[in-house]
Amino acid sequence: MSRYDRRDIVMELIELSRDVKAEIMQQLNYYRASVYKSETAAVVEGKIEQLQLVADLIGDDELSDAFRDYEAMKKGGLEMAPPGECLLSLRTMNLMTATDRIFADLINRHPANTPQDALQFSRNIQKHRRQLLSLCRQGSRQWAFFSTL
């Protein structure tokens, strides 16, 4: 893990997040056209959990807030949605928009971290390495990157 600094790893995590987000959008489009709503919704929710794992590993507070907002909409979405609006689509699109903005900000920002933060970050990545690898396509550049950590 010493070959890469935190910023390199965060950039790879953001790239992995973009791939997961593309899969979420694909499944959401399928959900809108599908008659198998509950099964497709479960797939979308599973992909969002994967995205949340990657977001948790990045460790940004604003990113965590976006997922808390998503969960709040999940619990109280009926009051927030206009009549006839698909709640899954609404909360998922809100999450995708928020994460896009936050990832763009993270790319431009250079977070200052202490050695303790760097050590904790490294341990966290090591701990979740297998899960990260399972999110990547085997043999891809990302898979190769995370397999070397």
N, CA, C and O atoms as a GROMACS GRO file, in nm:
protein
  596
    1MET      N    1   0.081  -0.118   0.000
    1MET     CA    2   0.000   0.000   0.000
    1MET      C    3   0.086   0.125   0.000
    1MET      O    4   0.038   0.233  -0.035
    2SER      N    5   0.210   0.114   0.038
    2SER     CA    6   0.296   0.231   0.047
    2SER      C    7   0.329   0.291  -0.089
    2SER      O    8   0.377   0.404  -0.096
    3ARG      N    9   0.305   0.219  -0.198
    3ARG     CA   10   0.336   0.271  -0.331
    3ARG      C   11   0.239   0.382  -0.373
    3ARG      O   12   0.271   0.462  -0.461
    4TYR      N   13   0.124   0.385  -0.313
    4TYR     CA   14   0.022   0.482  -0.351
    4TYR      C   15  -0.010   0.572  -0.232
    4TYR      O   16  -0.016   0.526  -0.118
    5ASP      N   17  -0.031   0.700  -0.260
    5ASP     CA   18  -0.072   0.787  -0.152
    5ASP      C   19  -0.225   0.791  -0.147
    5ASP      O   20  -0.293   0.735  -0.233
    6ARG      N   21  -0.276   0.858  -0.047
    6ARG     CA   22  -0.420   0.861  -0.024
    6ARG      C   23  -0.494   0.919  -0.145
    6ARG      O   24  -0.600   0.868  -0.183
    7ARG      N   25  -0.441   1.022  -0.205
    7ARG     CA   26  -0.508   1.086  -0.318
    7ARG      C   27  -0.522   0.989  -0.435
    7ARG      O   28  -0.627   0.985  -0.500
    8ASP      N   29  -0.418   0.910  -0.464
    8ASP     CA   30  -0.426   0.811  -0.571
    8ASP      C   31  -0.539   0.711  -0.544
    8ASP      O   32  -0.616   0.677  -0.634
    9ILE      N   33  -0.546   0.666  -0.422
    9ILE     CA   34  -0.649   0.567  -0.386
    9ILE      C   35  -0.788   0.629  -0.393
    9ILE      O   36  -0.881   0.566  -0.442
   10VAL      N   37  -0.802   0.752  -0.345
   10VAL     CA   38  -0.931   0.820  -0.351
   10VAL      C   39  -0.974   0.838  -0.497
   10VAL      O   40  -1.091   0.820  -0.529
   11MET      N   41  -0.881   0.872  -0.584
   11MET     CA   42  -0.915   0.887  -0.726
   11MET      C   43  -0.964   0.754  -0.785
   11MET      O   44  -1.060   0.752  -0.863
   12GLU      N   45  -0.901   0.646  -0.748
   12GLU     CA   46  -0.946   0.515  -0.796
   12GLU      C   47  -1.082   0.479  -0.737
   12GLU      O   48  -1.166   0.420  -0.805
   13LEU      N   49  -1.104   0.516  -0.611
   13LEU     CA   50  -1.235   0.491  -0.550
   13LEU      C   51  -1.344   0.573  -0.620
   13LEU      O   52  -1.455   0.524  -0.640
   14ILE      N   53  -1.313   0.695  -0.656
   14ILE     CA   54  -1.410   0.778  -0.729
   14ILE      C   55  -1.440   0.717  -0.865
   14ILE      O   56  -1.554   0.714  -0.909
   15GLU      N   57  -1.336   0.668  -0.931
   15GLU     CA   58  -1.356   0.603  -1.061
   15GLU      C   59  -1.443   0.478  -1.046
   15GLU      O   60  -1.530   0.453  -1.129
   16LEU      N   61  -1.418   0.401  -0.944
   16LEU     CA   62  -1.500   0.283  -0.916
   16LEU      C   63  -1.644   0.325  -0.887
   16LEU      O   64  -1.739   0.259  -0.929
   17SER      N   65  -1.660   0.434  -0.814
   17SER     CA   66  -1.794   0.486  -0.784
   17SER      C   67  -1.868   0.522  -0.912
   17SER      O   68  -1.988   0.497  -0.924
   18ARG      N   69  -1.798   0.579  -1.005
   18ARG     CA   70  -1.862   0.615  -1.133
   18ARG      C   71  -1.910   0.491  -1.207
   18ARG      O   72  -2.016   0.493  -1.269
   19ASP      N   73  -1.833   0.384  -1.201
   19ASP     CA   74  -1.876   0.259  -1.265
   19ASP      C   75  -2.000   0.203  -1.197
   19ASP      O   76  -2.093   0.159  -1.264
   20VAL      N   77  -2.002   0.205  -1.064
   20VAL     CA   78  -2.118   0.156  -0.989
   20VAL      C   79  -2.239   0.244  -1.019
   20VAL      O   80  -2.351   0.195  -1.033
   21LYS      N   81  -2.217   0.376  -1.027
   21LYS     CA   82  -2.327   0.468  -1.057
   21LYS      C   83  -2.383   0.442  -1.197
   21LYS      O   84  -2.504   0.451  -1.216
   22ALA      N   85  -2.299   0.409  -1.292
   22ALA     CA   86  -2.346   0.376  -1.427
   22ALA      C   87  -2.436   0.252  -1.423
   22ALA      O   88  -2.538   0.245  -1.491
   23GLU      N   89  -2.397   0.154  -1.342
   23GLU     CA   90  -2.478   0.034  -1.326
   23GLU      C   91  -2.611   0.067  -1.259
   23GLU      O   92  -2.715   0.011  -1.296
   24ILE      N   93  -2.609   0.157  -1.161
   24ILE     CA   94  -2.732   0.199  -1.094
   24ILE      C   95  -2.826   0.265  -1.195
   24ILE      O   96  -2.945   0.235  -1.198
   25MET      N   97  -2.774   0.354  -1.276
   25MET     CA   98  -2.856   0.424  -1.375
   25MET      C   99  -2.914   0.326  -1.477
   25MET      O  100  -3.029   0.340  -1.519
   26GLN      N  101  -2.835   0.228  -1.516
   26GLN     CA  102  -2.883   0.128  -1.609
   26GLN      C  103  -2.998   0.048  -1.546
   26GLN      O  104  -3.101   0.025  -1.610
   27GLN      N  105  -2.981   0.007  -1.421
   27GLN     CA  106  -3.086  -0.067  -1.352
   27GLN      C  107  -3.209   0.020  -1.327
   27GLN      O  108  -3.321  -0.029  -1.332
   28LEU      N  109  -3.188   0.149  -1.299
   28LEU     CA  110  -3.300   0.239  -1.277
   28LEU      C  111  -3.382   0.257  -1.405
   28LEU      O  112  -3.505   0.262  -1.400
   29ASN      N  113  -3.315   0.266  -1.518
   29ASN     CA  114  -3.387   0.272  -1.646
   29ASN      C  115  -3.466   0.144  -1.670
   29ASN      O  116  -3.580   0.149  -1.716
   30TYR      N  117  -3.406   0.032  -1.638
   30TYR     CA  118  -3.476  -0.096  -1.650
   30TYR      C  119  -3.595  -0.100  -1.555
   30TYR      O  120  -3.702  -0.149  -1.591
   31TYR      N  121  -3.577  -0.050  -1.434
   31TYR     CA  122  -3.685  -0.046  -1.334
   31TYR      C  123  -3.805   0.032  -1.388
   31TYR      O  124  -3.920  -0.011  -1.372
   32ARG      N  125  -3.779   0.145  -1.450
   32ARG     CA  126  -3.888   0.229  -1.500
   32ARG      C  127  -3.970   0.158  -1.607
   32ARG      O  128  -4.091   0.181  -1.618
   33ALA      N  129  -3.907   0.072  -1.685
   33ALA     CA  130  -3.976   0.003  -1.794
   33ALA      C  131  -4.022  -0.138  -1.757
   33ALA      O  132  -4.097  -0.200  -1.832
   34SER      N  133  -3.978  -0.187  -1.645
   34SER     CA  134  -4.001  -0.326  -1.610
   34SER      C  135  -4.134  -0.348  -1.539
   34SER      O  136  -4.187  -0.259  -1.473
   35VAL      N  137  -4.184  -0.468  -1.554
   35VAL     CA  138  -4.301  -0.508  -1.474
   35VAL      C  139  -4.255  -0.576  -1.345
   35VAL      O  140  -4.336  -0.597  -1.254
   36TYR      N  141  -4.128  -0.609  -1.337
   36TYR     CA  142  -4.071  -0.672  -1.217
   36TYR      C  143  -4.013  -0.565  -1.125
   36TYR      O  144  -3.892  -0.563  -1.101
   37LYS      N  145  -4.098  -0.478  -1.075
   37LYS     CA  146  -4.055  -0.362  -0.997
   37LYS      C  147  -3.981  -0.402  -0.871
   37LYS      O  148  -3.874  -0.348  -0.844
   38SER      N  149  -4.034  -0.494  -0.793
   38SER     CA  150  -3.971  -0.525  -0.664
   38SER      C  151  -3.833  -0.589  -0.682
   38SER      O  152  -3.740  -0.558  -0.608
   39GLU      N  153  -3.820  -0.677  -0.781
   39GLU     CA  154  -3.690  -0.740  -0.804
   39GLU      C  155  -3.587  -0.638  -0.852
   39GLU      O  156  -3.473  -0.638  -0.807
   40THR      N  157  -3.629  -0.553  -0.944
   40THR     CA  158  -3.538  -0.452  -0.997
   40THR      C  159  -3.504  -0.348  -0.891
   40THR      O  160  -3.390  -0.301  -0.885
   41ALA      N  161  -3.601  -0.312  -0.808
   41ALA     CA  162  -3.574  -0.218  -0.699
   41ALA      C  163  -3.472  -0.276  -0.602
   41ALA      O  164  -3.387  -0.203  -0.552
   42ALA      N  165  -3.479  -0.406  -0.577
   42ALA     CA  166  -3.382  -0.470  -0.489
   42ALA      C  167  -3.242  -0.465  -0.549
   42ALA      O  168  -3.144  -0.446  -0.476
   43VAL      N  169  -3.232  -0.481  -0.680
   43VAL     CA  170  -3.101  -0.472  -0.747
   43VAL      C  171  -3.047  -0.329  -0.734
   43VAL      O  172  -2.929  -0.309  -0.705
   44VAL      N  173  -3.134  -0.229  -0.756
   44VAL     CA  174  -3.092  -0.090  -0.744
   44VAL      C  175  -3.045  -0.061  -0.602
   44VAL      O  176  -2.940   0.001  -0.582
   45GLU      N  177  -3.121  -0.107  -0.503
   45GLU     CA  178  -3.083  -0.086  -0.363
   45GLU      C  179  -2.950  -0.154  -0.330
   45GLU      O  180  -2.868  -0.100  -0.256
   46GLY      N  181  -2.928  -0.273  -0.385
   46GLY     CA  182  -2.801  -0.343  -0.364
   46GLY      C  183  -2.683  -0.266  -0.423
   46GLY      O  184  -2.576  -0.258  -0.362
   47LYS      N  185  -2.703  -0.210  -0.542
   47LYS     CA  186  -2.597  -0.130  -0.605
   47LYS      C  187  -2.570  -0.003  -0.525
   47LYS      O  188  -2.456   0.042  -0.515
   48ILE      N  189  -2.676   0.056  -0.468
   48ILE     CA  190  -2.657   0.175  -0.386
   48ILE      C  191  -2.580   0.140  -0.260
   48ILE      O  192  -2.500   0.221  -0.212
   49GLU      N  193  -2.602   0.022  -0.204
   49GLU     CA  194  -2.524  -0.022  -0.089
   49GLU      C  195  -2.376  -0.036  -0.127
   49GLU      O  196  -2.288  -0.001  -0.049
   50GLN      N  197  -2.349  -0.086  -0.247
   50GLN     CA  198  -2.211  -0.095  -0.294
   50GLN      C  199  -2.149   0.043  -0.308
   50GLN      O  200  -2.034   0.066  -0.270
   51LEU      N  201  -2.226   0.136  -0.362
   51LEU     CA  202  -2.179   0.273  -0.375
   51LEU      C  203  -2.152   0.334  -0.238
   51LEU      O  204  -2.056   0.409  -0.220
   52GLN      N  205  -2.237   0.302  -0.143
   52GLN     CA  206  -2.218   0.356  -0.009
   52GLN      C  207  -2.091   0.300   0.055
   52GLN      O  208  -2.022   0.371   0.128
   53LEU      N  209  -2.059   0.174   0.030
   53LEU     CA  210  -1.934   0.116   0.081
   53LEU      C  211  -1.814   0.195   0.029
   53LEU      O  212  -1.724   0.230   0.105
   54VAL      N  213  -1.815   0.223  -0.100
   54VAL     CA  214  -1.703   0.299  -0.159
   54VAL      C  215  -1.700   0.440  -0.100
   54VAL      O  216  -1.593   0.492  -0.069
   55ALA      N  217  -1.817   0.501  -0.084
   55ALA     CA  218  -1.824   0.636  -0.026
   55ALA      C  219  -1.774   0.635   0.118
   55ALA      O  220  -1.704   0.728   0.159
   56ASP      N  221  -1.809   0.533   0.193
   56ASP     CA  222  -1.761   0.524   0.332
   56ASP      C  223  -1.609   0.511   0.337
   56ASP      O  224  -1.545   0.565   0.426
   57LEU      N  225  -1.552   0.439   0.240
   57LEU     CA  226  -1.407   0.424   0.237
   57LEU      C  227  -1.339   0.557   0.202
   57LEU      O  228  -1.230   0.585   0.251
   58ILE      N  229  -1.402   0.637   0.119
   58ILE     CA  230  -1.347   0.769   0.088
   58ILE      C  231  -1.344   0.853   0.214
   58ILE      O  232  -1.250   0.928   0.237
   59GLY      N  233  -1.448   0.842   0.295
   59GLY     CA  234  -1.448   0.907   0.425
   59GLY      C  235  -1.480   1.054   0.426
   59GLY      O  236  -1.437   1.125   0.517
   60ASP      N  237  -1.552   1.104   0.327
   60ASP     CA  238  -1.588   1.245   0.322
   60ASP      C  239  -1.721   1.267   0.394
   60ASP      O  240  -1.817   1.193   0.371
   61ASP      N  241  -1.727   1.368   0.481
   61ASP     CA  242  -1.848   1.395   0.558
   61ASP      C  243  -1.965   1.434   0.470
   61ASP      O  244  -2.078   1.390   0.493
   62GLU      N  245  -1.940   1.515   0.369
   62GLU     CA  246  -2.048   1.559   0.281
   62GLU      C  247  -2.105   1.441   0.203
   62GLU      O  248  -2.225   1.436   0.176
   63LEU      N  249  -2.021   1.347   0.167
   63LEU     CA  250  -2.065   1.227   0.097
   63LEU      C  251  -2.151   1.141   0.189
   63LEU      O  252  -2.252   1.086   0.146
   64SER      N  253  -2.111   1.131   0.314
   64SER     CA  254  -2.192   1.058   0.412
   64SER      C  255  -2.328   1.123   0.431
   64SER      O  256  -2.429   1.054   0.445
   65ASP      N  257  -2.331   1.256   0.430
   65ASP     CA  258  -2.457   1.329   0.442
   65ASP      C  259  -2.551   1.298   0.325
   65ASP      O  260  -2.672   1.287   0.344
   66ALA      N  261  -2.496   1.283   0.206
   66ALA     CA  262  -2.579   1.252   0.089
   66ALA      C  263  -2.648   1.118   0.107
   66ALA      O  264  -2.764   1.102   0.069
   67PHE      N  265  -2.578   1.021   0.165
   67PHE     CA  266  -2.640   0.890   0.188
   67PHE      C  267  -2.740   0.895   0.304
   67PHE      O  268  -2.839   0.822   0.302
   68ARG      N  269  -2.714   0.979   0.402
   68ARG     CA  270  -2.813   0.998   0.510
   68ARG      C  271  -2.940   1.063   0.455
   68ARG      O  272  -3.050   1.026   0.495
   69ASP      N  273  -2.924   1.158   0.365
   69ASP     CA  274  -3.040   1.219   0.300
   69ASP      C  275  -3.119   1.116   0.220
   69ASP      O  276  -3.242   1.116   0.220
   70TYR      N  277  -3.046   1.028   0.153
   70TYR     CA  278  -3.111   0.920   0.076
   70TYR      C  279  -3.195   0.832   0.169
   70TYR      O  280  -3.310   0.799   0.139
   71GLU      N  281  -3.137   0.796   0.282
   71GLU     CA  282  -3.210   0.712   0.379
   71GLU      C  283  -3.330   0.786   0.436
   71GLU      O  284  -3.435   0.726   0.458
   72ALA      N  285  -3.315   0.915   0.461
   72ALA     CA  286  -3.427   0.995   0.513
   72ALA      C  287  -3.540   1.000   0.410
   72ALA      O  288  -3.657   0.992   0.446
   73MET      N  289  -3.505   1.014   0.283
   73MET     CA  290  -3.607   1.013   0.178
   73MET      C  291  -3.673   0.877   0.167
   73MET      O  292  -3.791   0.867   0.133
   74LYS      N  293  -3.599   0.774   0.196
   74LYS     CA  294  -3.653   0.638   0.191
   74LYS      C  295  -3.762   0.621   0.298
   74LYS      O  296  -3.866   0.559   0.273
   75LYS      N  297  -3.736   0.678   0.415
   75LYS     CA  298  -3.831   0.666   0.526
   75LYS      C  299  -3.948   0.763   0.513
   75LYS      O  300  -4.062   0.727   0.543
   76GLY      N  301  -3.923   0.885   0.470
   76GLY     CA  302  -4.027   0.986   0.464
   76GLY      C  303  -4.049   1.042   0.327
   76GLY      O  304  -4.085   1.159   0.313
   77GLY      N  305  -4.029   0.962   0.224
   77GLY     CA  306  -4.036   1.010   0.087
   77GLY      C  307  -4.173   1.050   0.040
   77GLY      O  308  -4.186   1.134  -0.049
   78LEU      N  309  -4.277   0.992   0.097
   78LEU     CA  310  -4.412   1.024   0.051
   78LEU      C  311  -4.446   1.171   0.069
   78LEU      O  312  -4.517   1.230  -0.012
   79GLU      N  313  -4.393   1.230   0.177
   79GLU     CA  314  -4.420   1.372   0.201
   79GLU      C  315  -4.338   1.461   0.108
   79GLU      O  316  -4.378   1.574   0.080
   80MET      N  317  -4.224   1.411   0.060
   80MET     CA  318  -4.132   1.492  -0.020
   80MET      C  319  -4.161   1.486  -0.169
   80MET      O  320  -4.120   1.575  -0.244
   81ALA      N  321  -4.230   1.383  -0.212
   81ALA     CA  322  -4.248   1.361  -0.356
   81ALA      C  323  -4.378   1.423  -0.407
   81ALA      O  324  -4.480   1.421  -0.339
   82PRO      N  325  -4.371   1.478  -0.525
   82PRO     CA  326  -4.495   1.526  -0.587
   82PRO      C  327  -4.585   1.407  -0.621
   82PRO      O  328  -4.535   1.297  -0.642
   83PRO      N  329  -4.714   1.427  -0.628
   83PRO     CA  330  -4.806   1.317  -0.661
   83PRO      C  331  -4.769   1.252  -0.794
   83PRO      O  332  -4.743   1.321  -0.893
   84GLY      N  333  -4.767   1.121  -0.796
   84GLY     CA  334  -4.737   1.046  -0.917
   84GLY      C  335  -4.591   1.024  -0.944
   84GLY      O  336  -4.556   0.953  -1.038
   85GLU      N  337  -4.503   1.082  -0.865
   85GLU     CA  338  -4.358   1.066  -0.885
   85GLU      C  339  -4.314   0.932  -0.829
   85GLU      O  340  -4.360   0.890  -0.722
   86CYS      N  341  -4.226   0.865  -0.900
   86CYS     CA  342  -4.169   0.738  -0.855
   86CYS      C  343  -4.067   0.769  -0.745
   86CYS      O  344  -3.968   0.838  -0.768
   87LEU      N  345  -4.092   0.717  -0.626
   87LEU     CA  346  -4.006   0.749  -0.511
   87LEU      C  347  -3.865   0.694  -0.528
   87LEU      O  348  -3.768   0.761  -0.494
   88LEU      N  349  -3.853   0.573  -0.580
   88LEU     CA  350  -3.719   0.516  -0.600
   88LEU      C  351  -3.640   0.601  -0.699
   88LEU      O  352  -3.522   0.630  -0.676
   89SER      N  353  -3.703   0.641  -0.808
   89SER     CA  354  -3.634   0.724  -0.907
   89SER      C  355  -3.596   0.859  -0.848
   89SER      O  356  -3.485   0.908  -0.870
   90LEU      N  357  -3.687   0.919  -0.773
   90LEU     CA  358  -3.662   1.051  -0.716
   90LEU      C  359  -3.544   1.048  -0.619
   90LEU      O  360  -3.452   1.130  -0.631
   91ARG      N  361  -3.546   0.956  -0.524
   91ARG     CA  362  -3.437   0.955  -0.425
   91ARG      C  363  -3.305   0.909  -0.486
   91ARG      O  364  -3.199   0.955  -0.446
   92THR      N  365  -3.312   0.818  -0.583
   92THR     CA  366  -3.189   0.773  -0.648
   92THR      C  367  -3.128   0.885  -0.731
   92THR      O  368  -3.007   0.905  -0.729
   93MET      N  369  -3.210   0.958  -0.804
   93MET     CA  370  -3.158   1.068  -0.885
   93MET      C  371  -3.103   1.180  -0.796
   93MET      O  372  -3.002   1.241  -0.830
   94ASN      N  373  -3.168   1.206  -0.683
   94ASN     CA  374  -3.115   1.305  -0.588
   94ASN      C  375  -2.977   1.261  -0.537
   94ASN      O  376  -2.886   1.343  -0.527
   95LEU      N  377  -2.963   1.133  -0.506
   95LEU     CA  378  -2.835   1.080  -0.459
   95LEU      C  379  -2.729   1.089  -0.569
   95LEU      O  380  -2.615   1.128  -0.542
   96MET      N  381  -2.765   1.054  -0.691
   96MET     CA  382  -2.669   1.058  -0.802
   96MET      C  383  -2.622   1.201  -0.827
   96MET      O  384  -2.503   1.224  -0.851
   97THR      N  385  -2.715   1.297  -0.823
   97THR     CA  386  -2.679   1.436  -0.844
   97THR      C  387  -2.586   1.486  -0.734
   97THR      O  388  -2.486   1.553  -0.761
   98ALA      N  389  -2.619   1.453  -0.610
   98ALA     CA  390  -2.536   1.497  -0.497
   98ALA      C  391  -2.397   1.435  -0.504
   98ALA      O  392  -2.298   1.505  -0.483
   99THR      N  393  -2.389   1.306  -0.534
   99THR     CA  394  -2.257   1.242  -0.538
   99THR      C  395  -2.174   1.292  -0.655
   99THR      O  396  -2.052   1.304  -0.643
  100ASP      N  397  -2.238   1.323  -0.768
  100ASP     CA  398  -2.163   1.382  -0.881
  100ASP      C  399  -2.094   1.511  -0.838
  100ASP      O  400  -1.976   1.532  -0.865
  101ARG      N  401  -2.170   1.597  -0.771
  101ARG     CA  402  -2.117   1.726  -0.728
  101ARG      C  403  -2.004   1.706  -0.625
  101ARG      O  404  -1.901   1.772  -0.631
  102ILE      N  405  -2.025   1.615  -0.532
  102ILE     CA  406  -1.925   1.591  -0.426
  102ILE      C  407  -1.798   1.529  -0.485
  102ILE      O  408  -1.688   1.568  -0.446
  103PHE      N  409  -1.812   1.435  -0.577
  103PHE     CA  410  -1.694   1.374  -0.639
  103PHE      C  411  -1.615   1.478  -0.718
  103PHE      O  412  -1.492   1.478  -0.715
  104ALA      N  413  -1.685   1.566  -0.789
  104ALA     CA  414  -1.615   1.673  -0.863
  104ALA      C  415  -1.538   1.762  -0.766
  104ALA      O  416  -1.426   1.803  -0.796
  105ASP      N  417  -1.597   1.791  -0.651
  105ASP     CA  418  -1.529   1.872  -0.551
  105ASP      C  419  -1.409   1.798  -0.493
  105ASP      O  420  -1.304   1.858  -0.471
  106LEU      N  421  -1.424   1.668  -0.468
  106LEU     CA  422  -1.314   1.589  -0.413
  106LEU      C  423  -1.195   1.582  -0.509
  106LEU      O  424  -1.080   1.581  -0.466
  107ILE      N  425  -1.223   1.576  -0.637
  107ILE     CA  426  -1.116   1.570  -0.736
  107ILE      C  427  -1.034   1.698  -0.734
  107ILE      O  428  -0.912   1.694  -0.751
  108ASN      N  429  -1.100   1.810  -0.712
  108ASN     CA  430  -1.031   1.940  -0.713
  108ASN      C  431  -0.971   1.977  -0.579
  108ASN      O  432  -0.888   2.068  -0.571
  109ARG      N  433  -1.010   1.909  -0.475
  109ARG     CA  434  -0.963   1.942  -0.340
  109ARG      C  435  -0.848   1.849  -0.301
  109ARG      O  436  -0.846   1.732  -0.339
  110HIS      N  437  -0.755   1.902  -0.228
  110HIS     CA  438  -0.645   1.821  -0.174
  110HIS      C  439  -0.663   1.816  -0.023
  110HIS      O  440  -0.622   1.907   0.048
  111PRO      N  441  -0.725   1.709   0.027
  111PRO     CA  442  -0.752   1.704   0.171
  111PRO      C  443  -0.624   1.694   0.253
  111PRO      O  444  -0.534   1.615   0.223
  112ALA      N  445  -0.619   1.775   0.355
  112ALA     CA  446  -0.507   1.766   0.449
  112ALA      C  447  -0.539   1.657   0.550
  112ALA      O  448  -0.647   1.654   0.608
  113ASN      N  449  -0.445   1.569   0.568
  113ASN     CA  450  -0.470   1.462   0.665
  113ASN      C  451  -0.346   1.442   0.752
  113ASN      O  452  -0.233   1.466   0.711
  114THR      N  453  -0.374   1.396   0.871
  114THR     CA  454  -0.266   1.367   0.965
  114THR      C  455  -0.215   1.226   0.940
  114THR      O  456  -0.281   1.148   0.873
  115PRO      N  457  -0.098   1.193   0.993
  115PRO     CA  458  -0.049   1.056   0.978
  115PRO      C  459  -0.146   0.952   1.036
  115PRO      O  460  -0.154   0.840   0.986
  116GLN      N  461  -0.218   0.989   1.143
  116GLN     CA  462  -0.314   0.896   1.201
  116GLN      C  463  -0.429   0.871   1.103
  116GLN      O  464  -0.477   0.759   1.090
  117ASP      N  465  -0.473   0.979   1.034
  117ASP     CA  466  -0.578   0.964   0.934
  117ASP      C  467  -0.532   0.872   0.821
  117ASP      O  468  -0.606   0.786   0.776
  118ALA      N  469  -0.411   0.892   0.776
  118ALA     CA  470  -0.356   0.811   0.668
  118ALA      C  471  -0.346   0.665   0.709
  118ALA      O  472  -0.375   0.575   0.630
  119LEU      N  473  -0.305   0.641   0.832
  119LEU     CA  474  -0.295   0.503   0.882
  119LEU      C  475  -0.433   0.439   0.890
  119LEU      O  476  -0.451   0.324   0.850
  120GLN      N  477  -0.530   0.513   0.942
  120GLN     CA  478  -0.666   0.461   0.951
  120GLN      C  479  -0.724   0.435   0.813
  120GLN      O  480  -0.792   0.335   0.790
  121PHE      N  481  -0.699   0.526   0.720
  121PHE     CA  482  -0.745   0.510   0.583
  121PHE      C  483  -0.685   0.383   0.523
  121PHE      O  484  -0.757   0.305   0.460
  122SER      N  485  -0.556   0.362   0.541
  122SER     CA  486  -0.489   0.243   0.488
  122SER      C  487  -0.547   0.116   0.547
  122SER      O  488  -0.572   0.019   0.475
  123ARG      N  489  -0.570   0.116   0.676
  123ARG     CA  490  -0.628  -0.002   0.741
  123ARG      C  491  -0.769  -0.030   0.689
  123ARG      O  492  -0.806  -0.145   0.668
  124ASN      N  493  -0.845   0.076   0.669
  124ASN     CA  494  -0.982   0.062   0.619
  124ASN      C  495  -0.983   0.002   0.479
  124ASN      O  496  -1.064  -0.086   0.448
  125ILE      N  497  -0.894   0.050   0.394
  125ILE     CA  498  -0.885  -0.002   0.257
  125ILE      C  499  -0.843  -0.149   0.261
  125ILE      O  500  -0.901  -0.232   0.190
  126GLN      N  501  -0.745  -0.181   0.341
  126GLN     CA  502  -0.699  -0.320   0.354
  126GLN      C  503  -0.813  -0.411   0.403
  126GLN      O  504  -0.831  -0.522   0.353
  127LYS      N  505  -0.887  -0.362   0.498
  127LYS     CA  506  -0.996  -0.440   0.558
  127LYS      C  507  -1.105  -0.471   0.454
  127LYS      O  508  -1.164  -0.580   0.457
  128HIS      N  509  -1.132  -0.378   0.365
  128HIS     CA  510  -1.240  -0.393   0.268
  128HIS      C  511  -1.190  -0.425   0.127
  128HIS      O  512  -1.262  -0.409   0.029
  129ARG      N  513  -1.068  -0.471   0.119
  129ARG     CA  514  -1.006  -0.498  -0.010
  129ARG      C  515  -1.085  -0.600  -0.092
  129ARG      O  516  -1.106  -0.580  -0.212
  130ARG      N  517  -1.127  -0.707  -0.029
  130ARG     CA  518  -1.202  -0.811  -0.101
  130ARG      C  519  -1.334  -0.756  -0.156
  130ARG      O  520  -1.374  -0.789  -0.267
  131GLN      N  521  -1.400  -0.673  -0.077
  131GLN     CA  522  -1.525  -0.614  -0.123
  131GLN      C  523  -1.501  -0.521  -0.241
  131GLN      O  524  -1.578  -0.518  -0.336
  132LEU      N  525  -1.393  -0.444  -0.234
  132LEU     CA  526  -1.358  -0.357  -0.346
  132LEU      C  527  -1.331  -0.438  -0.472
  132LEU      O  528  -1.377  -0.403  -0.581
  133LEU      N  529  -1.257  -0.546  -0.457
  133LEU     CA  530  -1.227  -0.630  -0.572
  133LEU      C  531  -1.353  -0.690  -0.631
  133LEU      O  532  -1.362  -0.708  -0.753
  134SER      N  533  -1.450  -0.722  -0.546
  134SER     CA  534  -1.574  -0.781  -0.597
  134SER      C  535  -1.657  -0.678  -0.676
  134SER      O  536  -1.742  -0.717  -0.757
  135LEU      N  537  -1.634  -0.550  -0.653
  135LEU     CA  538  -1.705  -0.445  -0.727
  135LEU      C  539  -1.642  -0.420  -0.864
  135LEU      O  540  -1.707  -0.367  -0.954
  136CYS      N  541  -1.516  -0.457  -0.879
  136CYS     CA  542  -1.444  -0.432  -1.004
  136CYS      C  543  -1.461  -0.550  -1.099
  136CYS      O  544  -1.480  -0.664  -1.056
  137ARG      N  545  -1.455  -0.521  -1.228
  137ARG     CA  546  -1.454  -0.630  -1.325
  137ARG      C  547  -1.317  -0.696  -1.319
  137ARG      O  548  -1.214  -0.629  -1.325
  138GLN      N  549  -1.318  -0.828  -1.307
  138GLN     CA  550  -1.191  -0.899  -1.295
  138GLN      C  551  -1.107  -0.876  -1.419
  138GLN      O  552  -1.154  -0.886  -1.532
  139GLY      N  553  -0.981  -0.844  -1.395
  139GLY     CA  554  -0.888  -0.817  -1.504
  139GLY      C  555  -0.883  -0.672  -1.548
  139GLY      O  556  -0.800  -0.634  -1.630
  140SER      N  557  -0.974  -0.590  -1.494
  140SER     CA  558  -0.974  -0.448  -1.532
  140SER      C  559  -0.858  -0.376  -1.464
  140SER      O  560  -0.793  -0.430  -1.375
  141ARG      N  561  -0.835  -0.254  -1.508
  141ARG     CA  562  -0.729  -0.172  -1.449
  141ARG      C  563  -0.757  -0.148  -1.301
  141ARG      O  564  -0.666  -0.152  -1.219
  142GLN      N  565  -0.883  -0.121  -1.268
  142GLN     CA  566  -0.919  -0.099  -1.128
  142GLN      C  567  -0.896  -0.224  -1.044
  142GLN      O  568  -0.847  -0.217  -0.932
  143TRP      N  569  -0.933  -0.338  -1.099
  143TRP     CA  570  -0.914  -0.463  -1.027
  143TRP      C  571  -0.764  -0.484  -0.999
  143TRP      O  572  -0.726  -0.524  -0.890
  144ALA      N  573  -0.682  -0.457  -1.099
  144ALA     CA  574  -0.537  -0.471  -1.083
  144ALA      C  575  -0.487  -0.374  -0.977
  144ALA      O  576  -0.402  -0.410  -0.895
  145PHE      N  577  -0.538  -0.251  -0.977
  145PHE     CA  578  -0.495  -0.151  -0.879
  145PHE      C  579  -0.529  -0.197  -0.737
  145PHE      O  580  -0.442  -0.198  -0.650
  146PHE      N  581  -0.654  -0.235  -0.714
  146PHE     CA  582  -0.696  -0.272  -0.579
  146PHE      C  583  -0.638  -0.406  -0.536
  146PHE      O  584  -0.625  -0.432  -0.416
  147SER      N  585  -0.603  -0.492  -0.630
  147SER     CA  586  -0.543  -0.620  -0.590
  147SER      C  587  -0.399  -0.601  -0.543
  147SER      O  588  -0.346  -0.687  -0.473
  148THR      N  589  -0.335  -0.490  -0.581
  148THR     CA  590  -0.197  -0.467  -0.538
  148THR      C  591  -0.190  -0.397  -0.401
  148THR      O  592  -0.082  -0.385  -0.342
  149LEU      N  593  -0.303  -0.352  -0.352
  149LEU     CA  594  -0.302  -0.281  -0.222
  149LEU      C  595  -0.288  -0.378  -0.108
  149LEU      O  596  -0.285  -0.337   0.008
   0.00000   0.00000   0.00000
